[in-house]
Amino acid sequence: MNAFDLSTLGVVIATLTGIGSFFLGRRLSRRRTEKRMAKEREAAQANESRQVRRARERKGPR
């Protein structure tokens, strides 16, 4: 009776936990990527010349 027995409930719980972990990981990874991209964008804009910056501001958000 030392055999490892996977009950149906155990398999269901493991599956749900795995799916939840997958989606949580994707969400956290996406947030981290967005923050990194925003930092890189701000750094690139900080190095722009005044002429380029004003042209971008005139163009406005689209």
Phi, psi and omega in degrees: 000018177270004181292142180280119184249122176265114178279165179298319179296321178296319179294318180296315180296317179297319179295313180296321178295318179297316179295316178298319179296320179300310183290324176296317178298318178297318182294315180294321179295320180296318178299315180298318180295318179297319179295318179296318179296320179296319177297316180296320179296317179295321179294320179294320180291330180293333181270359181288154175285165180298322181297315180294318180297316180293322177297318178295320180293323178294322181297321177079168179287138179234000000 
